[in-house]
Amino acid sequence: MDRFMDVGHVAETLPDLSEALDDPRLRQFGLVGGVVLVALGALLSLAPASEQWLFWSYAVAATLVFIGVPLLCLGLAAPDPEPGSLFHLGIELTQTQRRAVALGSLCITVTPIVIAVGTPLGLPTLVLAIAAVTAILGSVLILTGFVAWMSAAIAEPSRH
């Protein structure tokens, strides 16, 4: 049990972020998982709910979308599989661009958590401001990764 409490040992056993972002299986997981979560969130928000369950229906739908969209972005940023694959899209980001998308996805995923934890504390204005800044920062990071890839693809079309 002492090895699990040792910070150095735990840090050595954690997977490397670069290896995780370079895993081609992330493409399938991100695309399928992201589309399913966004679709479930959209369907839940469209489903009729009674007055008693209306708030929770919308809250769960928004949370599913807030988790599904970053997961979808991670799937798009993952390494492109071989050309014959169903998930081959022609999008090949660099390691730095993948890290920007991953950090932006994390920021967007944290946004509903900030609201869920902070609202019961009685600071709604501060909580909403922090959540808004986190969501905007995440969106900017995700867009930066994909815009940088698009710029490189336009500048050198023969490479992409």
N, C-alpha and C positions, 0 to 999 in steps of 0.2 A: 504494500500500500504506500510505502514511503516514496517509491519511484514515481507514483502518480502525483505526488505533492511537490516533487522537485521541478521547478520551473525550467531548468536547463534540459532535463530529460524530456519533458513534455514538448518543449520547443523543437528539440531534435526530431521528435517523432511526428510532428505535424507535416502534412503534405505541403510541398512547395506550390505557391500560387501560380507560378509560371507553368509548372507541370499540369496543374488542374485546368488552366485556361488553354493549354495546348492539346488537351484531350479531345479527339474528334467525336467521341460519344456525347459531348456536351451539345453538339448541334442537334441531334435527334431529341435528346431530353428537353432542351430549351424550346425548340420549336413546337413539339407535341404538347409538352406541359404548359407552355405559355398560351397556346391557342385554346387548349381545353379550359384553363382557368379563366381566360378572358371571356370565352363563350358561356361558361357557367355563370360568371358574374353578370354578363349581359342578360341572360335568360332569367336570372333571379331578380334583376331589377325590373324586368318587364312583367313578371308574374304578379297577378293580383294578390294583395295581402290585406288582411283585416287591419283595422286601425291599431289594434293591439300589437301586431307583428310588423307593421310598416317600417318603423325605425330600424329594427334588427335586420329586416330583409335588405334594406338599402345599405346598412353598415357592412353586412357580410358580402354583398355584391361589390361594394367599393373596395373592400379588402382583397377580394379575389382578383379584381382588375389591377389593383396596386401591386399585387405579387405576380400576376400573369404577364404584365407588360415588361417588367425588367427581366423576367425569365425568358421571354421571347427575344428580347434584345441580346441576352447572353447567348442564346441559341444562334442568332444571326452573326454574332461576333466570333463564334467558335470556328476552328479550322475547317475548311471546306473539304469534304470527303472526295473520293475519286469521282471523275466525271460521270460514270454510269449510275451513281447512287441516286436514290429518290431525293435525298437531302442536299444534293449538289446545287448551289445557288450562284456560284461564281464570286462570292464575297470572301476576300482573304485579307483580314486585318493584320497589322503588325502586332508584335507583343505589347508595345506601348499603347496602341489603340485599343487592344483587348483589355488592358488594365484600366484604361479610362472608362470603357463601357462597364466593366465589372464594378468599379467604384461608384459610378453613377447608378447602376442597378441597386447596389447596396443602399445608397442614399434614398432612392425612391421606395425601397422595401421598408426602410426604417420609418418613413413618414406616417403610416397608419398606426405604428406602434407608439410613436410620440404622441399622437392624438389620443389613443386609447389609454395611455398611462397618465398623460398630463391633464386631461379634461377633468377627471374626478378630483384633482388637487385644487380646483377652484381658480385656475389661472388661464381662462379660455383665450384671452387676447394674446398672451405670451406664447401659449402652446400653439395656437394657429399660426403665429408669426414664425416660430421655429419650424413647424411642419412645412409651411410654404417655402421658406428659404431652403430647407433640405430637399424638397421636391424639385425646386427650380435648379438647384445646384446639380442634382442627379440628372435632370433632363439635359442640362448644358454639357455635362461630361459625356453622356451617351451620344448626343449629337456631335460633339467634338470628335469622338472616335470615328463615327461614320462619315462625317464631312471630310476629315483628313484622308480617309480611304478613298472617298469619291474624288477628291482633288487629285490624289496621286493617280487614280485610274484615268481621269480626264487628261492629266498632263502627259502620261505615258501609256496610251491605250494598248501598245504592243505587249507590255508586261502583264496586263490583266486580262 
